Amino acid sequence: MGNAHEDVLTAFETTLKTVYRYLIRERLPERAETLCRKKAIGNAFQSVARGREKFALLRINPFEVLSDQERVRVTLNFEKRHVIGHNLGIADEHYVALTQKDQLGATVQLIGKEIGGFADSCLTVINQLEVALLPESEPEPPRM
């Protein structure tokens, strides 16, 4: 489960970063060198809020297509990655405050159905970005 979760997250983050860089170069070429630097982007696409800030420069909010529940799901899964990768899967104060149900020091669980829902939410965002890349195209309907 850990590998599946990590793969979804990595693919999502990499897609966001790649599309962002492409659109910056296309739409703001005079600022591309500065905005596309590794240090300027950092890990901004490991957060819905910071990712939204980056895309705001392009007047795009790829996360607007998500319901509140889906947005929480994406945010929670970014945090799960942090807890699993840096805390050996043990919930810290930040994670407990976010979930408001997990206990401090508890092991964070990865469940296949939740990873599938997270992957579907990521696909919804990526389909929205496709509209920004190819304005004439229709976004693919979400899978159920």
Contacts in CASP RR format, 6 or more apart in sequence:
PFRMAT RR
TARGET T0000
AUTHOR 0000-0000-0000
METHOD contacts of the structure
MODEL  1
MGNAHEDVLTAFETTLKTVYRYLIRERLPERAETLCRKKAIGNAFQSVAR
GREKFALLRINPFEVLSDQERVRVTLNFEKRHVIGHNLGIADEHYVALTQ
KDQLGATVQLIGKEIGGFADSCLTVINQLEVALLPESEPEPPRM
1 110 0 8 1.000
1 111 0 8 1.000
1 112 0 8 1.000
1 115 0 8 1.000
2 84 0 8 1.000
2 110 0 8 1.000
4 110 0 8 1.000
4 112 0 8 1.000
4 115 0 8 1.000
5 77 0 8 1.000
5 80 0 8 1.000
5 81 0 8 1.000
5 84 0 8 1.000
5 110 0 8 1.000
5 115 0 8 1.000
5 118 0 8 1.000
6 81 0 8 1.000
6 84 0 8 1.000
8 77 0 8 1.000
8 115 0 8 1.000
8 116 0 8 1.000
8 118 0 8 1.000
8 119 0 8 1.000
8 122 0 8 1.000
9 77 0 8 1.000
9 78 0 8 1.000
9 81 0 8 1.000
11 122 0 8 1.000
12 45 0 8 1.000
12 122 0 8 1.000
12 125 0 8 1.000
12 126 0 8 1.000
13 45 0 8 1.000
13 46 0 8 1.000
15 126 0 8 1.000
15 129 0 8 1.000
16 45 0 8 1.000
16 51 0 8 1.000
16 62 0 8 1.000
16 125 0 8 1.000
16 129 0 8 1.000
17 41 0 8 1.000
17 45 0 8 1.000
19 129 0 8 1.000
19 132 0 8 1.000
19 133 0 8 1.000
20 41 0 8 1.000
20 45 0 8 1.000
20 51 0 8 1.000
20 54 0 8 1.000
20 55 0 8 1.000
20 58 0 8 1.000
21 36 0 8 1.000
21 41 0 8 1.000
22 133 0 8 1.000
23 58 0 8 1.000
23 60 0 8 1.000
23 132 0 8 1.000
23 133 0 8 1.000
24 31 0 8 1.000
24 32 0 8 1.000
24 35 0 8 1.000
24 36 0 8 1.000
24 57 0 8 1.000
24 58 0 8 1.000
25 32 0 8 1.000
25 36 0 8 1.000
27 58 0 8 1.000
28 35 0 8 1.000
28 57 0 8 1.000
28 58 0 8 1.000
34 40 0 8 1.000
35 41 0 8 1.000
35 57 0 8 1.000
41 54 0 8 1.000
44 50 0 8 1.000
44 51 0 8 1.000
44 53 0 8 1.000
44 54 0 8 1.000
45 51 0 8 1.000
45 54 0 8 1.000
46 78 0 8 1.000
46 81 0 8 1.000
46 82 0 8 1.000
47 75 0 8 1.000
47 78 0 8 1.000
48 63 0 8 1.000
48 71 0 8 1.000
48 74 0 8 1.000
48 75 0 8 1.000
48 78 0 8 1.000
51 63 0 8 1.000
52 61 0 8 1.000
52 62 0 8 1.000
52 63 0 8 1.000
55 61 0 8 1.000
55 62 0 8 1.000
58 132 0 8 1.000
60 129 0 8 1.000
60 132 0 8 1.000
62 125 0 8 1.000
62 126 0 8 1.000
62 128 0 8 1.000
62 129 0 8 1.000
62 132 0 8 1.000
63 71 0 8 1.000
63 74 0 8 1.000
63 125 0 8 1.000
63 128 0 8 1.000
64 128 0 8 1.000
65 124 0 8 1.000
65 125 0 8 1.000
65 127 0 8 1.000
65 128 0 8 1.000
65 139 0 8 1.000
66 74 0 8 1.000
66 121 0 8 1.000
66 124 0 8 1.000
66 125 0 8 1.000
70 121 0 8 1.000
70 124 0 8 1.000
73 114 0 8 1.000
73 117 0 8 1.000
73 118 0 8 1.000
73 121 0 8 1.000
74 118 0 8 1.000
74 121 0 8 1.000
74 122 0 8 1.000
74 125 0 8 1.000
75 98 0 8 1.000
76 98 0 8 1.000
76 99 0 8 1.000
77 114 0 8 1.000
77 115 0 8 1.000
77 118 0 8 1.000
79 94 0 8 1.000
79 95 0 8 1.000
79 98 0 8 1.000
80 95 0 8 1.000
80 108 0 8 1.000
80 110 0 8 1.000
82 95 0 8 1.000
83 89 0 8 1.000
83 90 0 8 1.000
83 91 0 8 1.000
83 92 0 8 1.000
83 95 0 8 1.000
83 108 0 8 1.000
84 108 0 8 1.000
84 110 0 8 1.000
89 107 0 8 1.000
89 108 0 8 1.000
90 105 0 8 1.000
90 106 0 8 1.000
90 107 0 8 1.000
90 108 0 8 1.000
91 99 0 8 1.000
91 102 0 8 1.000
91 103 0 8 1.000
91 104 0 8 1.000
91 105 0 8 1.000
91 106 0 8 1.000
91 107 0 8 1.000
91 108 0 8 1.000
92 104 0 8 1.000
92 105 0 8 1.000
93 104 0 8 1.000
95 102 0 8 1.000
95 108 0 8 1.000
96 102 0 8 1.000
96 103 0 8 1.000
96 104 0 8 1.000
102 108 0 8 1.000
120 142 0 8 1.000
120 143 0 8 1.000
123 140 0 8 1.000
123 142 0 8 1.000
123 143 0 8 1.000
124 142 0 8 1.000
127 139 0 8 1.000
127 140 0 8 1.000
127 142 0 8 1.000
128 139 0 8 1.000
130 137 0 8 1.000
130 139 0 8 1.000
130 140 0 8 1.000
131 137 0 8 1.000
131 139 0 8 1.000
END
